[in-house]
């Protein structure tokens, strides 16, 4: 399998092969070969349906029957490859050659690749395309970079200060404490403090502890399972109590949540009903939706348990078995390799749920969660030992 983007006779080509055939898309216009013009290129696929967009002009391939998973475990190459032997004969129209030109702002699955000297795994014969100390996006928040004899300086737009325009004027004198995040409020000419897990108050200076976590929608807890290395990952289990007045929200994500290769088990709400999604490998996510009863807006506590026995999944809601399904009778993948990482309520600040989950869930969770138990552990998860932000004490009715 492969996916390749190349410049061919002045046109951009997208070629990808999912195992059964090679699909080729080509732009309708040529790129400017003047060495001055920057082009915006967007390429991608959903299943075997592909798209190629150059400067807003789109070319698509309509989905058809066949393979729909890109199964490749090689390194990701930009501009060329370490050896031409790595390039499939079907990946290019002519003999493969390295790219000559400038590339910047590469975003893969909503995550920007850092192209600095230290970040890539390797490379050779690469220089600074801008040719000055300004480079690309040195000045943040639409600041303007100017070359100086001693380096560079940034001219910042209104509302931003700092050597690279990285700081809001509203947060320059903030009183947020205990690793809190300062969020500027330009309309109010002020700011708010988003407290780290275990702290509360206007300036996050009050230490708190709780057993019930209250999530407000831009909240999350990330918990590292200390017993992950000893788990039998073919037999996993998680249970918890929750209450909410919302119809959408991600409650649990067991998995690294870094890219589409990662295994995961997710629990949340969709259209007011319970939704469980399992991925044991090969990027095949199997959603299991229970639509008999609504689980939102009733101000009741609900108890949910999800059990994975290899590829057999059981879901209990309020002690009633509501889902019992074998997601892969062929038993190709049977272990939940979730890396010991557990997210509750959402993901890190700035990472949107609908983006990270590729649309499986739409929003962060708003409500309360308590009594989380992993596998057959006798002790419940100690949420205060995790990391997170904007999580409040939900032990009392408020």
C-alpha positions in Angstrom: 0.0 0.0 0.0 1.2 3.6 -0.6 0.1 7.2 -0.9 2.2 9.5 -3.0 2.0 13.2 -4.0 4.3 14.3 -6.8 4.9 17.0 -9.4 4.6 15.5 -12.9 5.1 17.7 -16.0 4.0 20.8 -14.1 0.9 19.1 -12.7 0.3 17.8 -9.1 -0.6 14.1 -9.0 -2.0 12.1 -6.1 -1.5 8.3 -6.3 -2.6 5.8 -3.7 -3.0 2.1 -3.6 -4.9 0.3 -0.8 -4.0 -3.2 -2.0 -6.2 -3.9 -5.0 -5.6 -1.1 -7.5 -3.8 2.2 -8.0 -5.9 5.4 -8.1 -4.5 8.5 -9.8 -5.8 12.1 -9.5 -4.2 15.0 -11.3 -4.8 18.8 -11.0 -6.4 20.6 -13.9 -3.9 23.5 -13.7 -0.1 23.6 -13.6 1.9 25.1 -10.8 3.9 28.3 -11.3 7.6 27.4 -11.9 8.8 30.9 -11.1 10.3 30.1 -7.7 8.3 32.9 -6.1 4.7 31.8 -6.0 3.4 29.7 -3.1 0.6 27.2 -3.7 -1.8 25.7 -1.2 -2.2 21.9 -1.7 -4.8 19.7 0.1 -4.9 16.0 -0.5 -6.6 13.2 1.3 -9.0 10.2 1.2 -11.9 8.7 3.0 -11.9 5.0 2.4 -11.0 4.7 -1.3 -12.5 8.1 -2.2 -9.8 10.6 -2.8 -9.5 14.3 -3.3 -6.8 16.7 -4.6 -7.2 20.5 -4.2 -4.7 23.0 -5.6 -5.3 26.6 -4.8 -9.1 25.9 -4.3 -9.6 24.0 -7.5 -10.7 20.4 -6.5 -10.4 17.1 -8.3 -12.1 14.0 -6.7 -12.3 10.3 -7.1 -15.8 8.8 -6.3 -15.7 5.9 -3.9 -16.3 2.4 -5.4 -16.2 -1.1 -4.2 -12.9 -2.4 -3.0 -10.3 -2.0 -0.3 -10.6 1.1 1.9 -7.7 0.9 4.4 -4.2 2.3 3.8 -2.1 -0.4 5.4 1.5 1.0 5.5 4.0 1.0 8.4 6.9 2.8 6.7 8.4 6.2 7.6 6.8 9.3 6.2 9.0 11.1 3.6 8.8 14.7 2.5 10.6 15.9 -0.7 12.3 12.6 -1.5 13.3 9.2 -0.1 16.4 7.8 1.4 16.5 5.1 -1.3 14.6 5.0 -4.6 14.1 1.3 -4.0 11.5 2.3 -1.5 9.3 3.8 -4.1 6.7 1.6 -5.7 6.8 1.5 -9.5 3.1 2.4 -9.5 3.6 5.5 -7.2 5.0 7.7 -9.9 4.4 8.2 -13.7 8.1 8.5 -14.5 11.3 7.5 -12.8 11.2 8.9 -9.2 13.3 12.0 -8.5 13.6 14.2 -5.5 11.6 17.4 -5.2 13.4 20.7 -5.9 11.6 23.7 -4.3 10.2 24.8 -1.0 7.6 23.1 1.3 6.2 24.6 4.4 3.2 24.2 6.8 2.6 20.4 6.4 -0.5 19.3 8.3 -1.3 15.6 8.6 -4.7 14.7 10.1 -4.9 18.1 11.7 -1.5 17.9 13.2 1.3 20.2 11.9 4.6 18.5 11.2 7.6 20.5 12.7 10.2 20.9 10.0 13.0 22.3 12.2 16.4 20.7 12.4 15.8 18.7 15.5 12.2 17.3 14.9 12.4 15.0 11.9 13.7 11.5 12.2 16.3 12.1 9.5 17.1 13.9 6.3 19.8 15.3 4.0 20.6 18.3 1.8 17.9 20.5 3.3 18.2 24.3 3.7 16.2 27.3 4.9 13.9 28.2 2.0 13.3 31.7 3.2 17.0 32.4 3.3 16.8 34.8 6.2 16.5 34.5 10.0 12.8 35.3 9.7 12.0 31.9 8.1 8.4 30.9 8.2 5.9 31.9 11.0 8.6 33.1 13.4 6.3 35.8 14.5 3.1 34.5 16.0 -0.5 35.8 15.8 0.0 37.5 12.4 3.1 39.5 13.5 5.4 40.9 10.8 9.0 39.7 10.8 11.8 42.2 10.1 15.5 41.2 9.5 17.9 43.1 11.8 21.7 43.2 12.0 21.5 41.3 15.3 18.8 38.8 14.1 15.2 39.6 13.6 12.4 41.6 15.3 8.6 41.2 15.2 6.1 44.0 14.7 3.0 42.8 16.7 -0.6 43.5 15.8 -2.8 45.2 18.4 -3.4 43.0 21.5 -0.2 41.0 21.3 3.3 41.6 22.8 6.5 39.7 23.3 9.6 39.0 21.2 7.6 36.8 18.8 4.1 38.3 19.5 3.3 35.2 21.6 1.7 36.8 24.6 -1.7 38.6 24.8 -1.6 42.0 26.4 -4.4 40.9 28.6 -2.3 38.1 30.1 0.9 40.1 30.5 0.1 40.9 34.2 -2.0 37.9 35.0 -2.3 36.5 38.5 -3.0 32.8 37.5 -1.1 30.4 39.8 -0.4 26.7 40.1 0.3 26.1 36.4 -3.0 27.6 35.4 -3.6 28.7 31.8 -4.3 32.4 31.1 -7.1 32.8 28.5 -7.4 36.4 27.2 -10.8 38.0 27.0 -10.3 40.9 24.6 -13.9 42.0 24.6 -13.7 42.5 28.4 -10.1 43.7 28.3 -9.3 41.0 30.8 -8.5 37.3 31.2 -9.7 34.2 32.9 -7.6 31.5 34.6 -8.1 27.8 33.6 -7.1 25.8 36.6 -4.9 22.7 36.5 -6.3 19.5 38.0 -6.5 19.8 41.8 -6.9 23.6 41.9 -9.8 26.1 41.9 -10.6 29.7 42.5 -10.5 32.9 40.3 -6.7 32.7 40.2 -6.4 28.9 40.9 -4.9 29.3 44.3 -7.2 27.0 46.2 -6.2 23.3 46.5 -9.1 20.9 46.1 -9.6 17.1 46.1 -12.6 15.1 45.0 -13.9 11.6 44.0 -16.5 12.9 41.5 -15.2 14.9 38.5 -17.3 17.7 37.1 -16.5 18.5 33.5 -17.6 21.8 31.9 -17.0 21.0 28.2 -13.5 22.4 27.9 -12.2 20.0 30.5 -10.2 16.8 30.5 -8.3 14.4 32.7 -5.4 12.3 31.3 -4.6 9.3 33.5 -1.7 6.9 33.0 -2.5 3.3 34.0 0.3 2.2 36.3 -0.5 -1.5 35.8 -0.6 -1.4 32.0 2.6 -3.5 31.6 1.0 -6.3 33.6 -2.4 -6.3 31.8 -3.8 -9.1 29.6 -4.8 -6.8 26.8 -7.1 -9.5 25.2 -9.5 -9.1 28.1 -10.2 -5.5 29.1 -12.9 -3.9 31.2 -14.0 -0.4 32.3 -16.9 0.7 34.3 -18.1 4.1 35.6 -21.0 6.2 36.8 -22.1 9.3 34.9 -24.8 12.0 34.8 -25.3 14.7 32.2 -28.0 17.0 30.7 -26.3 16.9 27.3 -27.0 14.7 24.3 -23.4 14.7 22.9 -20.1 14.1 24.6 -17.0 11.9 24.9 -16.7 10.4 28.4 -13.8 7.9 28.0 -11.0 7.3 25.4 -8.6 4.5 26.3 -5.7 4.9 23.8 -2.9 7.2 22.7 -5.1 9.4 20.5 -2.1 10.4 18.4 -2.8 9.0 15.0 -5.1 6.6 13.2 -2.9 3.6 13.8 -3.6 3.7 17.6 -5.9 1.1 19.2 -8.7 2.6 21.3 -11.9 2.0 23.3 -14.2 4.9 23.5 -17.4 5.6 25.4 -19.7 8.6 24.9 -23.0 10.0 24.0 -24.5 10.5 20.5 -27.9 11.9 19.9 -28.7 11.3 23.6 -27.9 7.6 23.6 -24.9 5.6 24.6 -22.2 5.0 22.0 -19.2 2.7 22.3 -16.4 2.4 19.7 -13.7 -0.2 19.6 -10.5 -0.3 17.4 -8.3 -3.3 17.9 -6.1 -2.7 14.8 -6.1 -2.1 11.1 -7.8 1.3 11.7 -11.2 -0.3 11.6 -13.4 1.4 14.1 -16.6 -0.5 15.0 -19.3 1.8 16.6 -21.8 0.1 18.8 -24.9 2.3 19.5 -27.6 1.6 22.0 -30.8 3.5 21.0 -33.4 2.0 23.2 -33.1 4.4 26.1 -32.0 8.0 26.3 -29.2 8.5 28.9 -29.2 12.3 29.0 -31.2 15.1 30.5 -32.9 13.1 33.3 -30.6 14.2 36.1 -30.1 10.5 37.0 -26.8 8.6 37.6 -26.2 5.9 35.0 -23.8 3.0 35.4 -22.0 1.7 32.3 -19.6 -1.2 31.9 -17.8 -2.2 28.7 -16.1 -5.6 28.6 -13.8 -6.7 25.7 -13.0 -10.4 25.5 -10.8 -10.6 22.4 -13.2 -9.5 19.7 -16.4 -10.1 21.7 -17.8 -6.9 23.2 -20.4 -6.6 26.0 -21.9 -3.3 27.1 -24.0 -3.0 30.2 -26.1 0.0 31.0 -27.6 0.2 34.5 -26.7 -3.5 34.9 -28.7 -4.5 31.8 -26.9 -6.1 28.9 -27.6 -3.8 26.0 -24.9 -4.8 23.5 -23.3 -8.2 22.8 -21.4 -8.3 19.6 -18.4 -10.0 18.0 -16.7 -7.3 16.0 -14.4 -9.7 14.1 -15.3 -13.4 14.0 -12.0 -14.0 12.2 -10.0 -12.9 15.3 -7.4 -11.1 13.2 -6.7 -8.6 16.0 -7.7 -9.5 19.6 -5.7 -7.1 21.9 -6.5 -3.6 23.0 -3.1 -2.0 22.9 -4.1 1.3 24.4 -0.7 2.3 25.7 -1.9 2.7 29.3 -3.3 6.1 28.4 -6.8 7.0 29.6 -8.6 10.3 28.7 -11.8 11.3 30.6 -14.1 14.1 29.4 -12.0 15.2 26.4 -8.5 15.8 25.3 -5.7 18.4 25.9 -6.6 22.1 25.6 -6.7 23.0 21.9 -7.5 19.4 20.7 -11.1 19.2 19.5 -13.0 16.0 20.1 -14.5 15.8 16.7 -11.1 16.2 15.1 -9.1 13.8 17.3 -11.9 11.1 17.0 -12.3 11.7 13.3 -16.0 12.5 13.8 -16.9 9.5 16.0 -17.8 12.0 18.8 -18.7 15.6 18.4 -18.1 17.4 21.7 -16.3 17.3 25.0 -18.3 15.9 27.9 -20.4 18.2 30.1 -21.5 16.5 33.3 -20.1 14.3 36.1 -18.2 11.1 36.2 -17.2 8.9 39.2 -16.4 5.4 40.3 -14.1 4.6 37.3 -12.7 1.1 37.5 -10.3 -0.6 35.1 -10.1 -4.3 34.4 -10.8 -6.3 37.6 -9.0 -3.8 39.9 -10.4 -3.7 43.4 -9.5 0.0 43.7 -11.1 2.7 41.7 -9.1 5.0 39.5 -7.7 7.9 41.6 -8.5 10.8 39.3 -6.4 13.2 41.3 -3.3 11.4 40.3 -3.9 12.3 36.6 -3.3 15.6 34.8 -5.9 17.9 33.4 -7.5 21.3 33.3 -10.8 22.9 34.2 -12.1 19.9 36.2 -14.2 20.8 39.2 -15.4 19.1 42.4 -18.5 17.2 41.7 -18.9 15.5 45.0 -21.8 17.8 46.0 -25.0 18.5 44.2 -24.2 21.8 42.3 
